[in-house]
Amino acid sequence: MNKILITGGAGFIGSHVVEFFFNKFKNSKIIVVDKLTYSGKKIFLRHILKSKRIKFIKSDIVNIKNYENDLKNLDCAINVAAESHVDNSFKSSIIFTKTNVLGSHIFFQNCLNNNVKKIVHISTDEVYGEILKGSSSENQMFDPSNPYSGTKAAAEMIIGSYLRYIDKKKILIIRSNNIYGTRQYPEKLIPVTITKLLKNQKIPVHGSGSYKRSYLSVKDFSEALYLLIKKNYWGVFNVGTNKSYKNLDVIKEICGILNKDPNKFIKFIKDRPFNDKRYFLNLNKISKTGWKAKRNFFKDLPEIVDWYKKNNKIF
């Protein structure tokens, strides 16, 4: 693997992927494309940006002219760039359509135009919609329930519409659980809870807080992505864990780490227009590759809390 391009590479997930690939593909050149919105920070890549193997391009994914030349002679292109916060998707849905649908389409088409050897699209388990019992397998129909998941499903539909005319083995799509780790902007449950508590502020909780989510470490996610690309897997893969937690249980765990009384710091707020109660992925396909999540969610939380303590001025 000589040349890899990663969009959204200065964001939470993207920066971890860039770092991981930089360390795994020792001789590869890595091109990072990122718009540097509110959640993307070059400081996340500060330890590797000075390397001659890293090229950083500040650009919106839709502005293909800014990075089209870098798609030439490319071994792998990974589209991590996305608007991903569900609450924001109700308020600013057109922005989500621009980045997640139009941006993904422009990126994908130009990868094809430049004969990129491997094209990887990062999707989400939310395209399946709510599942109260059982699990969602890769061949399940889409049933998105918010503008964010709708745009992610739309991007996949566009990519899928090409598969009768191109080499299917060029395309890899990954649908993952909620991903946790350091560097996540304080708008999702875990970083919001941590940063609010560090400021002695109350934590907003949608509805009753009883909705369940599964959490995958960004380190495990990067490992899965690396394995699938290195071994040249193709098609759609669910990537995640089989453990799920109520939002309230996650908040209480973080309160315990920071020695805060959850009864004093939880503020229940009006629920979203529709809030999926549960997502759950069928992981049989990814398990056959030999990959499985290694990290323990609750054991990782103290390290994440410590990172926000030390880096609370970044955001």
PEGIJO-V624532 format. One record per backbone hydrogen bond with DSSP energy under -0.5 kcal/mol. CO is the residue of the C=O (numbers start at 1). NH is the residue of the N-H. E is the energy in kcal/mol with one decimal. If there is no record, write none. Layout:
co={CO | CO}
nh={NH | NH}
e={E | E}
This chain:
co={2 | 3 | 3 | 4 | 5 | 6 | 6 | 7 | 8 | 10 | 11 | 12 | 13 | 14 | 15 | 16 | 17 | 18 | 19 | 20 | 21 | 24 | 25 | 29 | 29 | 30 | 30 | 31 | 31 | 32 | 32 | 33 | 33 | 34 | 37 | 41 | 42 | 43 | 45 | 45 | 48 | 51 | 53 | 55 | 57 | 57 | 60 | 62 | 63 | 64 | 64 | 67 | 68 | 69 | 71 | 74 | 75 | 76 | 77 | 77 | 78 | 78 | 79 | 82 | 84 | 85 | 86 | 87 | 87 | 88 | 92 | 92 | 93 | 94 | 95 | 96 | 96 | 97 | 97 | 98 | 99 | 101 | 102 | 103 | 104 | 105 | 106 | 107 | 108 | 109 | 110 | 111 | 112 | 118 | 118 | 119 | 120 | 121 | 121 | 124 | 125 | 126 | 127 | 135 | 136 | 137 | 146 | 147 | 148 | 149 | 150 | 151 | 152 | 153 | 154 | 155 | 156 | 157 | 159 | 160 | 162 | 162 | 166 | 167 | 168 | 170 | 171 | 172 | 173 | 174 | 174 | 175 | 176 | 178 | 180 | 181 | 185 | 185 | 188 | 189 | 190 | 191 | 192 | 193 | 194 | 195 | 196 | 196 | 197 | 202 | 203 | 205 | 206 | 209 | 211 | 213 | 214 | 216 | 217 | 218 | 219 | 220 | 221 | 222 | 223 | 224 | 225 | 226 | 227 | 228 | 229 | 235 | 237 | 239 | 243 | 245 | 246 | 247 | 248 | 249 | 250 | 251 | 252 | 253 | 254 | 255 | 256 | 260 | 261 | 261 | 262 | 262 | 265 | 267 | 269 | 274 | 277 | 278 | 280 | 281 | 283 | 284 | 286 | 286 | 287 | 295 | 296 | 297 | 298 | 300 | 300 | 301 | 302 | 303 | 304 | 305 | 306 | 307 | 311}
nh={29 | 75 | 76 | 31 | 78 | 9 | 33 | 80 | 11 | 41 | 15 | 16 | 17 | 18 | 19 | 20 | 21 | 22 | 23 | 24 | 25 | 26 | 28 | 4 | 31 | 32 | 55 | 6 | 33 | 34 | 57 | 8 | 9 | 59 | 40 | 44 | 45 | 46 | 48 | 49 | 51 | 54 | 30 | 32 | 34 | 59 | 63 | 64 | 66 | 67 | 68 | 70 | 71 | 72 | 74 | 117 | 118 | 5 | 79 | 120 | 7 | 80 | 122 | 84 | 86 | 89 | 90 | 90 | 91 | 92 | 95 | 96 | 97 | 98 | 99 | 100 | 101 | 101 | 102 | 103 | 104 | 105 | 106 | 107 | 108 | 109 | 110 | 111 | 112 | 113 | 114 | 116 | 115 | 77 | 120 | 172 | 79 | 123 | 174 | 127 | 128 | 129 | 143 | 137 | 282 | 140 | 150 | 151 | 152 | 153 | 154 | 155 | 156 | 157 | 158 | 159 | 160 | 161 | 162 | 163 | 165 | 166 | 168 | 170 | 171 | 119 | 235 | 121 | 237 | 123 | 176 | 239 | 125 | 216 | 218 | 184 | 187 | 188 | 192 | 193 | 194 | 195 | 196 | 197 | 198 | 199 | 199 | 201 | 200 | 204 | 267 | 269 | 209 | 248 | 247 | 245 | 178 | 180 | 221 | 222 | 223 | 224 | 225 | 226 | 227 | 228 | 229 | 230 | 231 | 233 | 232 | 173 | 175 | 177 | 215 | 213 | 250 | 251 | 252 | 253 | 254 | 255 | 256 | 257 | 258 | 260 | 259 | 262 | 264 | 265 | 265 | 266 | 203 | 205 | 207 | 276 | 212 | 131 | 136 | 283 | 287 | 288 | 289 | 291 | 290 | 297 | 300 | 301 | 302 | 303 | 304 | 305 | 306 | 307 | 308 | 309 | 310 | 311 | 314}
e={-3.0 | -1.8 | -1.4 | -3.2 | -3.1 | -0.7 | -2.4 | -0.9 | -1.6 | -2.5 | -2.2 | -1.1 | -2.3 | -2.8 | -2.2 | -2.5 | -2.9 | -2.5 | -1.8 | -1.6 | -3.0 | -1.3 | -1.6 | -2.7 | -0.5 | -0.6 | -2.3 | -2.9 | -0.5 | -0.5 | -3.2 | -2.2 | -1.1 | -1.2 | -0.9 | -1.5 | -1.8 | -1.4 | -2.0 | -1.8 | -1.8 | -1.5 | -3.5 | -3.4 | -2.1 | -0.8 | -1.3 | -1.8 | -1.9 | -1.5 | -1.8 | -0.9 | -1.8 | -0.9 | -1.1 | -1.9 | -0.7 | -2.5 | -0.5 | -3.2 | -2.5 | -1.0 | -1.9 | -0.5 | -0.6 | -1.6 | -1.1 | -0.8 | -1.1 | -3.3 | -0.8 | -1.1 | -2.1 | -2.4 | -2.2 | -2.6 | -0.6 | -1.5 | -2.4 | -2.2 | -0.7 | -2.5 | -2.8 | -2.5 | -2.7 | -2.9 | -2.1 | -1.8 | -2.1 | -2.5 | -1.5 | -2.6 | -1.7 | -2.7 | -0.5 | -2.4 | -3.2 | -0.7 | -2.3 | -1.2 | -1.5 | -0.8 | -2.5 | -0.6 | -2.9 | -2.0 | -2.5 | -2.1 | -1.9 | -2.3 | -2.2 | -2.1 | -1.7 | -2.3 | -2.2 | -2.3 | -3.0 | -1.5 | -1.6 | -1.1 | -2.3 | -1.0 | -0.7 | -1.9 | -1.7 | -3.2 | -2.9 | -2.7 | -2.5 | -3.7 | -0.6 | -2.7 | -2.3 | -3.3 | -2.3 | -0.7 | -2.8 | -1.2 | -2.5 | -2.5 | -2.3 | -2.6 | -2.5 | -2.1 | -2.2 | -1.0 | -0.6 | -3.3 | -1.4 | -0.6 | -3.1 | -3.0 | -1.4 | -2.2 | -1.9 | -2.6 | -1.3 | -2.3 | -2.6 | -2.0 | -1.9 | -2.4 | -2.5 | -2.4 | -2.4 | -2.5 | -2.1 | -2.9 | -2.3 | -2.8 | -1.3 | -3.0 | -2.5 | -1.3 | -0.6 | -2.1 | -1.8 | -2.3 | -2.6 | -1.9 | -2.1 | -2.5 | -2.1 | -1.7 | -1.8 | -3.0 | -1.0 | -0.7 | -1.6 | -0.8 | -0.5 | -1.2 | -4.2 | -2.5 | -1.7 | -0.5 | -2.7 | -2.7 | -3.0 | -0.6 | -2.0 | -1.2 | -1.3 | -1.0 | -1.5 | -0.6 | -1.8 | -1.1 | -0.5 | -0.5 | -1.7 | -2.9 | -2.3 | -1.7 | -1.9 | -1.8 | -1.8 | -1.6 | -1.7}
